């Protein structure tokens, strides 16, 4: 008798285990995807992300050896469509290297606080991984030279979803300052960064 009761209890437990996930799945499908099973997608209209990254940033020209800046950045992005996102943020820099003979307390290449804004275009939205390209306008907020008009930087990168809320990205940028240097030379800008974005 005990063996029969035990076998019956085991059978009922197995049936509950088989049926419960189906019932839970039906409940979740009627209420929308839960946090655990939400799809890992990049590029959903109306979503916003907060990005945190660290990277290297360098101005250079034919006349001067400017220092390489190490940078910490925070940005906010919003997908206006599945493919286009607007973003803006702040970046703070410190520096290493450069010409020993030149002191750059102000101007392009000096350690400073920057603000930036731009747009990104995602090539394969609604997927786990997407390449993107964009353009940003950068304005130096501190240690700024009087004639500084900021810089324009084109970017190219790759972003991959690690979960429904978190994605990682790597990005490179190349551009130019809108104001020439002291010797009327063109200043170029090179950026490389890696970080994470949190969706909310």
KENUMAR-560876 format. One record per residue: x, y, z of N, C-alpha, C in turn; residue in one letter. Coordinates in pm, 1 decimal. Layout:
      nc1      nc2      nc3     cac1     cac2     cac3      cc1      cc2      cc3 type
        X        Y        Z        X        Y        Z        X        Y        Z    a
...
END
This chain:
      nc1      nc2      nc3     cac1     cac2     cac3      cc1      cc2      cc3 type
     83.5   -120.7      0.0      0.0      0.0      0.0     87.7    126.8      0.0    x
    192.1    126.6     83.6    279.2    242.8     91.2    346.5    269.8    -42.8    x
    389.2    160.7   -109.8    452.6    177.5   -240.3    356.2    236.5   -341.7    x
    228.3    196.2   -335.3    127.0    247.6   -427.5    102.8    395.6   -405.4    x
     92.9    436.1   -276.5     71.7    577.6   -243.7    192.1    660.7   -288.3    x
    311.1    605.8   -263.6    431.9    677.6   -302.3    439.9    695.1   -453.3    x
    405.2    589.8   -528.8    407.3    598.5   -674.1    305.3    699.1   -723.5    x
    186.6    700.4   -660.6     82.7    796.1   -700.4    126.1    939.0   -673.2    x
    188.8    965.6   -560.1    236.2   1099.7   -526.1    344.0   1145.4   -622.8    x
    431.3   1051.6   -659.7    537.3   1084.7   -755.3    479.7   1120.9   -890.7    x
    378.0   1045.6   -935.4    313.2   1072.8  -1064.1    246.0   1209.2  -1064.4    x
    175.6   1242.2   -954.7    108.5   1372.3   -944.4    210.5   1485.6   -946.3    x
    322.6   1466.2   -875.3    426.8   1568.8   -871.7    484.9   1592.9  -1010.2    x
    505.0   1483.5  -1085.4    556.9   1497.1  -1221.1    458.6   1570.2  -1310.9    x
    330.0   1541.3  -1297.7    228.4   1610.2  -1378.4    224.4   1759.2  -1346.7    x
    236.4   1792.2  -1218.2    235.9   1933.0  -1178.9    355.3   2004.3  -1240.6    x
    472.6   1938.8  -1239.5    593.4   1999.6  -1296.0    580.5   2022.0  -1445.7    x
    507.5   1929.5  -1513.3    490.1   1942.2  -1657.4    387.3   2047.7  -1694.8    x
    282.6   2058.6  -1614.8    172.7   2149.7  -1647.2    202.7   2291.4  -1603.0    x
    271.0   2308.2  -1488.7    294.1   2441.8  -1432.2    366.3   2535.1  -1526.8    x
    472.6   2489.3  -1595.7    538.6   2583.0  -1687.1    448.7   2629.5  -1799.7    x
    361.3   2539.1  -1850.7    268.2   2578.6  -1957.1    171.1   2683.2  -1908.1    x
    119.2   2662.1  -1786.1     24.6   2758.9  -1731.8     91.9   2892.1  -1707.2    x
    215.1   2886.1  -1655.1    288.8   3009.8  -1631.4    318.3   3080.9  -1761.3    x
    353.3   3003.1  -1866.1    380.7   3062.1  -1996.2    259.5   3129.5  -2053.4    x
    138.2   3066.6  -2035.0     16.1   3128.8  -2084.3    -14.0   3256.7  -2010.0    x
     11.1   3256.7  -1877.7    -12.4   3377.4  -1798.5     80.1   3488.4  -1841.5    x
    209.0   3453.3  -1860.9    304.9   3554.8  -1900.2    277.0   3608.6  -2038.9    x
    230.4   3521.3  -2130.6    202.5   3567.0  -2265.7     85.0   3661.5  -2269.2    x
     -9.5   3645.3  -2175.4   -123.5   3735.6  -2172.0    -88.1   3868.6  -2107.3    x
     15.6   3867.1  -2018.7     54.2   3989.1  -1948.8    179.8   4052.7  -2007.4    x
    236.4   3993.9  -2111.3    360.1   4046.2  -2168.6    478.7   3972.5  -2111.3    x
    595.6   3978.5  -2174.3    713.7   3905.2  -2129.2    762.6   3954.1  -1994.4    x
    800.2   3856.6  -1909.6    854.5   3892.6  -1779.1    998.2   3939.2  -1794.6    x
   1055.4   3987.3  -1684.6   1192.7   4037.7  -1689.3   1290.9   3928.2  -1727.2    x
   1261.6   3802.1  -1680.9   1355.7   3693.8  -1703.7   1355.9   3646.1  -1848.7    x
   1241.7   3654.6  -1916.9   1234.4   3600.2  -2052.6   1215.2   3708.7  -2157.6    x
   1226.5   3836.2  -2118.3   1213.6   3945.5  -2214.9   1322.0   3932.0  -2320.9    x
   1288.3   3959.3  -2445.8   1386.2   3940.7  -2553.2   1504.3   4036.1  -2541.2    x
   1620.7   3986.5  -2580.7   1742.2   4068.8  -2582.5   1751.1   4136.0  -2719.0    x
   1697.3   4256.9  -2726.7   1691.6   4327.8  -2853.3   1752.1   4466.7  -2840.4    x
   1814.0   4512.5  -2947.9   1866.8   4648.2  -2956.9   1784.6   4723.4  -3060.4    x
   1736.0   4841.3  -3025.3   1663.4   4922.1  -3121.6   1513.5   4908.1  -3113.8    x
   1453.6   4951.4  -3002.8   1309.0   4951.5  -2986.9   1263.8   5095.5  -2971.7    x
   1173.6   5139.8  -3057.7   1129.5   5279.1  -3057.8   1079.0   5322.1  -2921.3    x
   1127.9   5435.0  -2873.0   1081.9   5490.8  -2746.6   1163.4   5450.1  -2625.1    x
   1249.2   5349.7  -2637.6   1328.8   5308.7  -2522.1   1445.3   5405.1  -2500.0    x
   1489.3   5413.1  -2375.3   1601.5   5498.8  -2338.2   1710.2   5414.6  -2273.7    x
   1834.0   5456.2  -2289.2   1945.8   5386.7  -2227.5   2037.8   5487.1  -2158.8    x
   2101.5   5441.5  -2052.7   2207.8   5518.0  -1987.1   2337.2   5442.6  -2011.4    x
   2435.6   5510.5  -2067.4   2562.9   5447.1  -2098.9   2674.5   5497.6  -2009.7    x
   2763.1   5406.7  -1970.2   2881.6   5439.9  -1892.1   3000.9   5379.7  -1964.4    x
   3104.4   5458.0  -1989.4   3218.8   5405.6  -2064.0   3348.2   5474.1  -2021.2    x
   3458.1   5410.0  -2056.0   3589.9   5466.6  -2038.3   3666.2   5449.6  -2167.7    x
   3753.0   5543.1  -2199.9   3818.3   5535.0  -2330.0   3934.8   5631.9  -2339.8    x
   4001.7   5626.7  -2455.3   4112.2   5717.2  -2486.3   4067.4   5818.4  -2590.5    x
   4117.9   5940.5  -2578.6   4077.4   6050.1  -2666.1   4201.1   6135.1  -2692.8    x
   4230.9   6159.8  -2821.2   4351.0   6237.1  -2850.6   4329.9   6333.2  -2966.2    x
   4369.0   6459.2  -2946.2   4383.6   6555.5  -3054.6   4527.5   6545.4  -3106.3    x
   4547.3   6565.6  -3234.3   4682.5   6567.9  -3287.0   4687.3   6656.7  -3410.5    x
   4808.2   6706.1  -3441.2   4828.2   6789.9  -3558.8   4971.0   6772.7  -3607.0    x
   5002.3   6835.4  -3719.8   5137.4   6826.5  -3774.3   5235.5   6914.8  -3698.1    x
   5185.1   7003.0  -3612.9   5270.0   7100.0  -3544.2   5296.1   7066.9  -3398.2    x
   5206.0   6993.1  -3336.0   5218.0   6971.0  -3192.5   5193.7   6825.3  -3157.1    x
   5262.9   6779.5  -3051.3   5236.4   6648.4  -2994.8   5149.9   6664.7  -2871.9    x
   5019.8   6651.0  -2887.1   4926.4   6673.1  -2777.3   4914.1   6546.7  -2691.7    x
   4877.4   6562.4  -2564.4   4868.7   6445.5  -2476.7   4750.8   6355.5  -2512.7    x
   4762.6   6229.9  -2469.7   4651.2   6136.1  -2481.5   4566.3   6145.9  -2355.1    x
   4436.5   6165.6  -2372.2   4345.7   6179.1  -2258.1   4279.8   6045.9  -2225.8    x
   4268.7   6015.3  -2096.6   4185.3   5903.2  -2053.8   4055.2   5963.6  -2001.5    x
   3944.2   5900.8  -2036.1   3815.0   5965.2  -2019.9   3712.9   5872.4  -1954.8    x
   3629.2   5929.5  -1868.5   3511.8   5861.9  -1814.2   3389.2   5936.4  -1865.9    x
   3291.4   5862.3  -1913.8   3177.1   5923.6  -1981.9   3044.9   5865.4  -1933.5    x
   2943.1   5950.6  -1927.2   2805.0   5908.5  -1902.3   2718.2   5970.7  -2010.4    x
   2632.7   5889.2  -2072.8   2545.0   5943.9  -2176.3   2405.3   5884.7  -2165.2    x
   2308.0   5956.5  -2220.4   2169.0   5910.5  -2226.7   2127.0   5907.7  -2372.9    x
   2068.0   5796.6  -2415.4   2021.7   5781.6  -2553.4   1873.6   5748.7  -2555.0    x
   1806.0   5793.1  -2660.0   1665.8   5757.7  -2680.3   1644.6   5720.4  -2826.0    x
   1581.5   5603.8  -2847.5   1552.4   5559.3  -2983.1   1429.4   5634.2  -3035.2    x
   1453.1   5720.8  -3133.8   1343.5   5794.0  -3196.7   1268.5   5703.8  -3292.6    x
   1338.7   5613.1  -3359.1   1282.1   5506.8  -3441.9   1358.8   5379.5  -3407.1    x
   1331.0   5270.1  -3477.6   1405.5   5147.4  -3450.7   1552.9   5161.8  -3487.3    x
   1583.7   5250.1  -3582.6   1720.0   5261.3  -3632.0   1794.9   5385.8  -3585.5    x
   1723.6   5487.6  -3543.7   1787.8   5615.4  -3511.4   1771.5   5647.5  -3363.3    x
   1883.8   5675.6  -3298.3   1883.9   5713.5  -3157.2   1954.6   5847.3  -3140.7    x
   1896.1   5935.2  -3060.3   1960.1   6061.5  -3023.9   2027.8   6042.2  -2888.9    x
   2144.6   6102.5  -2872.0   2215.2   6087.1  -2744.7   2286.7   6216.1  -2706.2    x
   2313.4   6227.6  -2576.7   2389.4   6339.3  -2523.6   2449.4   6298.3  -2391.6    x
   2553.6   6370.0  -2349.0   2614.5   6332.8  -2222.7   2730.5   6421.6  -2184.2    x
   2802.8   6377.6  -2082.1   2918.9   6448.1  -2029.2   3038.3   6353.3  -2023.8    x
   3155.9   6408.4  -2045.4   3279.3   6331.1  -2037.2   3385.9   6413.7  -1966.5    x
   3454.2   6351.7  -1873.2   3564.4   6418.4  -1802.9   3695.3   6349.7  -1835.8    x
   3802.4   6427.2  -1855.1   3929.4   6370.6  -1900.2   4046.3   6408.5  -1810.9    x
   4144.2   6317.8  -1807.3   4276.9   6344.7  -1755.1   4373.4   6314.9  -1868.6    x
   4503.0   6340.2  -1853.0   4593.1   6323.2  -1967.1   4728.4   6268.4  -1927.1    x
   4792.2   6204.4  -2025.5   4930.0   6157.7  -2013.2   5002.5   6187.0  -2144.1    x
   5132.5   6216.4  -2138.3   5211.5   6235.3  -2258.7   5200.5   6375.4  -2314.3    x
   5239.8   6388.9  -2442.0   5242.2   6518.6  -2507.7   5382.7   6577.5  -2507.1    x
   5400.1   6690.7  -2572.9   5529.8   6756.8  -2578.4   5567.9   6813.8  -2442.0    x
   5690.4   6783.1  -2397.3   5736.4   6836.3  -2268.9   5753.1   6987.3  -2272.2    x
   5779.2   7038.4  -2390.0   5807.5   7181.8  -2402.7   5681.8   7266.8  -2405.3    x
   5568.7   7204.2  -2417.3   5445.8   7280.6  -2430.1   5354.3   7255.4  -2311.6    x
   5302.3   7360.4  -2256.9   5206.6   7351.8  -2148.3   5068.4   7381.8  -2205.9    x
   4972.5   7291.8  -2183.8   4839.1   7310.5  -2241.1   4733.7   7317.1  -2130.8    x
   4736.3   7426.6  -2051.7   4635.0   7438.6  -1947.3   4496.7   7463.4  -2004.4    x
   4490.0   7517.0  -2128.1   4361.4   7543.4  -2191.9   4367.5   7497.0  -2336.8    x
   4250.7   7492.5  -2398.3   4243.5   7460.0  -2540.2   4223.4   7312.8  -2568.3    x
   4220.7   7278.3  -2696.3   4199.2   7140.8  -2739.5   4310.9   7051.2  -2688.6    x
   4274.1   6936.5  -2634.9   4371.9   6842.1  -2583.1   4400.4   6856.4  -2435.7    x
   4356.7   6964.6  -2373.1   4378.1   6982.3  -2229.7   4276.9   6899.2  -2151.0    x
   4316.6   6846.4  -2033.9   4220.2   6775.6  -1948.9   4104.4   6868.7  -1913.8    x
   3981.8   6823.2  -1936.3   3867.6   6913.6  -1921.0   3738.1   6834.4  -1910.0    x
   3631.3   6906.7  -1883.5   3496.1   6851.5  -1886.1   3432.0   6888.0  -2019.1    x
   3373.8   6787.6  -2087.4   3312.8   6807.5  -2218.1   3165.6   6769.2  -2214.6    x
   3085.4   6837.4  -2296.5   2947.4   6798.7  -2322.4   2937.1   6762.5  -2469.9    x
   2850.5   6667.1  -2501.3   2835.8   6625.4  -2640.4   2691.5   6584.6  -2668.8    x
   2654.1   6591.2  -2796.1   2521.3   6549.8  -2840.6   2532.1   6504.4  -2985.5    x
   2449.4   6407.9  -3022.9   2454.3   6358.0  -3159.7   2348.2   6254.7  -3186.3    x
   2361.8   6186.5  -3299.0   2268.1   6082.4  -3339.6   2345.6   5957.8  -3380.5    x
   2282.6   5841.3  -3360.5   2338.0   5713.7  -3401.9   2239.6   5643.7  -3494.5    x
   2293.5   5574.1  -3592.9   2211.4   5494.2  -3684.5   2249.6   5347.4  -3667.4    x
   2151.4   5262.8  -3630.5   2173.9   5120.2  -3609.4   2137.1   5043.9  -3736.7    x
   2230.3   4962.3  -3786.0   2211.0   4895.9  -3914.5   2119.2   4774.8  -3906.5    x
   2118.4   4702.3  -3795.9   2032.5   4583.8  -3781.4   1955.6   4591.5  -3649.9    x
   1855.3   4679.8  -3641.9   1778.5   4693.2  -3518.0   1693.5   4569.4  -3492.3    x
   1640.2   4558.8  -3372.4   1558.7   4446.1  -3330.4   1636.2   4314.7  -3338.9    x
   1765.9   4322.1  -3311.0   1850.0   4202.7  -3308.8   1937.6   4206.6  -3184.2    x
   2007.2   4096.6  -3157.3   2091.2   4089.2  -3038.2   2217.5   4172.6  -3055.0    x
   2271.7   4176.4  -3176.7   2393.1   4251.8  -3204.7   2368.7   4343.7  -3324.3    x
   2413.5   4468.2  -3313.9   2397.4   4561.4  -3425.2   2518.0   4653.4  -3435.4    x
   2565.8   4672.6  -3557.9   2664.7   4776.2  -3584.6   2592.8   4910.3  -3592.2    x
   2663.9   5018.5  -3560.3   2603.4   5151.0  -3566.7   2705.5   5253.2  -3611.6    x
   2656.1   5362.0  -3665.5   2740.5   5474.3  -3706.2   2669.3   5601.6  -3665.3    x
   2745.2   5709.1  -3648.3   2681.1   5832.8  -3606.9   2775.9   5950.5  -3612.6    x
   2726.0   6062.7  -3563.6   2805.6   6184.2  -3558.6   2769.8   6259.9  -3430.4    x
   2871.1   6317.6  -3365.3   2852.0   6392.4  -3240.8   2917.1   6529.6  -3251.6    x
   2856.7   6626.5  -3184.8   2919.3   6757.3  -3165.2   2968.7   6764.0  -3021.4    x
   3096.8   6799.4  -3004.6   3157.4   6808.0  -2872.6   3189.4   6953.2  -2839.4    x
   3156.6   6994.0  -2717.5   3188.4   7128.4  -2669.0   3267.5   7116.0  -2539.5    x
   3380.1   7183.7  -2531.6   3463.3   7182.2  -2412.1   3409.8   7284.2  -2312.6    x
   3376.8   7238.8  -2191.1   3314.1   7326.3  -2091.8   3415.2   7393.1  -1999.2    x
   3525.7   7326.7  -1971.5   3629.2   7383.8  -1885.2   3762.1   7384.2  -1959.6    x
   3857.1   7466.1  -1911.0   3989.0   7478.1  -1974.8   3976.2   7509.6  -2123.4    x
   3879.5   7591.6  -2157.2   3847.5   7618.7  -2296.7   3917.9   7745.0  -2346.5    x
   3973.9   7737.6  -2466.3   4032.7   7855.5  -2529.6   3921.0   7948.7  -2575.8    x
   3951.2   8078.9  -2582.7   3847.8   8176.7  -2615.7   3783.1   8151.4  -2751.7    x
   3862.5   8108.9  -2849.6   3808.9   8092.0  -2985.2   3759.0   7950.7  -3013.2    x
   3753.5   7865.4  -2911.8   3716.0   7725.5  -2932.9   3569.5   7714.8  -2974.4    x
   3545.8   7653.2  -3091.3   3408.9   7633.0  -3140.7   3364.7   7487.7  -3130.2    x
   3440.8   7405.1  -3058.4   3403.2   7265.5  -3043.1   3459.0   7178.8  -3155.4    x
   3410.7   7056.9  -3163.6   3458.3   6963.9  -3265.9   3344.4   6872.8  -3311.1    x
   3361.0   6819.3  -3431.6   3267.2   6723.4  -3489.3   3339.4   6589.7  -3501.7    x
   3276.2   6482.5  -3452.9   3338.3   6350.4  -3453.7   3241.4   6248.0  -3513.0    x
   3285.9   6177.2  -3615.1   3209.7   6065.9  -3669.7   3244.0   5938.4  -3594.8    x
   3145.6   5852.9  -3571.0   3167.9   5733.2  -3490.5   3121.4   5608.4  -3564.9    x
   3182.2   5495.7  -3530.8   3145.8   5364.8  -3583.3   3166.1   5264.9  -3471.4    x
   3065.9   5177.5  -3448.1   3078.2   5085.7  -3336.1   2991.7   4962.9  -3348.9    x
   2994.8   4881.8  -3244.0   2919.2   4756.9  -3237.4   2860.2   4744.1  -3098.0    x
   2732.7   4709.9  -3090.5   2664.5   4695.4  -2962.2   2595.2   4560.1  -2956.7    x
   2611.1   4490.8  -2844.4   2550.3   4359.3  -2827.0   2475.2   4349.6  -2696.1    x
   2354.9   4289.6  -2700.8   2272.3   4275.2  -2580.9   2322.2   4159.3  -2496.6    x
   2351.1   4186.6  -2368.8   2392.1   4083.0  -2275.4   2272.1   4026.7  -2200.2    x
   2167.5   4106.6  -2187.5   2042.0   4064.8  -2126.7   1933.8   4157.7  -2180.3    x
   1812.3   4145.9  -2128.2   1704.2   4232.4  -2175.2   1725.8   4377.5  -2135.5    x
   1813.2   4403.0  -2037.6   1835.4   4537.8  -1987.3   1976.2   4591.4  -2011.3    x
   2072.6   4505.2  -2030.3   2212.8   4546.2  -2035.5   2273.8   4510.3  -2170.6    x
   2344.4   4604.8  -2228.7   2419.1   4577.9  -2351.6   2559.1   4636.1  -2338.1    x
   2654.3   4576.3  -2408.5   2792.3   4623.9  -2410.8   2822.0   4680.9  -2548.4    x
   2911.9   4778.5  -2554.0   2944.3   4837.6  -2682.9   3091.4   4874.2  -2690.4    x
   3142.5   4875.1  -2812.5   3276.1   4925.5  -2841.9   3261.2   5022.3  -2958.1    x
   3333.1   5132.9  -2951.6   3310.2   5240.9  -3047.2   3439.3   5316.7  -3075.9    x
   3457.9   5355.1  -3199.7   3571.5   5437.7  -3238.2   3522.1   5562.2  -3308.8    x
   3597.1   5671.2  -3297.1   3555.7   5796.3  -3359.8   3673.4   5872.9  -3416.4    x
   3646.4   5947.9  -3523.0   3750.0   6029.5  -3586.5   3684.4   6158.2  -3634.5    x
   3748.2   6271.5  -3604.4   3687.8   6398.0  -3644.2   3786.9   6512.6  -3640.0    x
   3732.6   6633.3  -3637.6   3816.9   6751.6  -3643.8   3761.7   6863.0  -3556.1    x
   3852.1   6944.5  -3503.1   3811.9   7064.3  -3429.3   3764.1   7169.0  -3529.2    x
   3664.4   7245.6  -3489.4   3611.0   7349.7  -3577.8   3695.6   7476.7  -3574.5    x
   3788.1   7483.6  -3479.9   3879.7   7597.7  -3469.9   4022.3   7548.9  -3492.1    x
   4097.0   7619.4  -3572.4   4235.7   7580.5  -3599.6   4325.9   7611.0  -3480.3    x
   4444.0   7549.7  -3480.1   4540.0   7568.6  -3372.9   4608.9   7703.1  -3378.8    x
   4703.7   7722.7  -3285.2   4774.3   7851.2  -3275.4   4854.1   7883.6  -3401.0    x
   4899.5   7781.1  -3471.3   4976.9   7801.2  -3594.3   4890.0   7783.8  -3718.7    x
   4759.2   7800.8  -3701.2   4662.5   7788.8  -3810.6   4661.0   7648.2  -3870.5    x
   4697.9   7549.2  -3788.3   4694.1   7411.3  -3835.9   4560.5   7347.1  -3800.9    x
   4522.0   7247.0  -3878.0   4399.5   7171.5  -3851.0   4425.4   7072.0  -3738.5    x
   4336.0   7069.0  -3640.0   4345.9   6974.4  -3529.7   4251.2   6858.3  -3554.7    x
   4304.3   6736.5  -3546.5   4223.6   6615.6  -3566.2   4199.1   6548.2  -3432.7    x
   4092.4   6471.2  -3426.4   4056.6   6406.2  -3300.8   4031.2   6258.0  -3323.6    x
   4086.0   6174.8  -3234.8   4071.7   6029.8  -3243.7   4018.2   5978.7  -3110.8    x
   3911.6   5897.8  -3116.5   3845.6   5848.4  -2996.2   3829.1   5697.3  -3006.2    x
   3852.3   5626.9  -2894.9   3821.3   5484.6  -2884.4   3763.2   5457.6  -2747.2    x
   3650.6   5387.7  -2739.0   3587.7   5367.4  -2608.0   3514.6   5234.6  -2600.3    x
   3495.5   5186.1  -2479.2   3422.6   5062.9  -2452.4   3339.7   5085.1  -2326.4    x
   3218.4   5029.5  -2322.5   3132.2   5052.1  -2205.9   3006.7   4968.4  -2210.6    x
   2913.0   5000.6  -2122.7   2784.6   4930.7  -2114.2   2671.0   5031.1  -2119.1    x
   2555.2   4987.0  -2166.7   2433.8   5068.3  -2168.2   2322.4   4993.2  -2096.0    x
   2249.0   5063.2  -2012.2   2138.3   5008.0  -1936.0   2007.5   5061.8  -1993.6    x
   1916.4   4973.0  -2028.0   1789.4   5013.5  -2088.1   1682.7   5028.3  -1980.2    x
   1600.2   5135.3  -1994.5   1487.9   5153.5  -1901.2   1371.3   5217.7  -1972.1    x
END
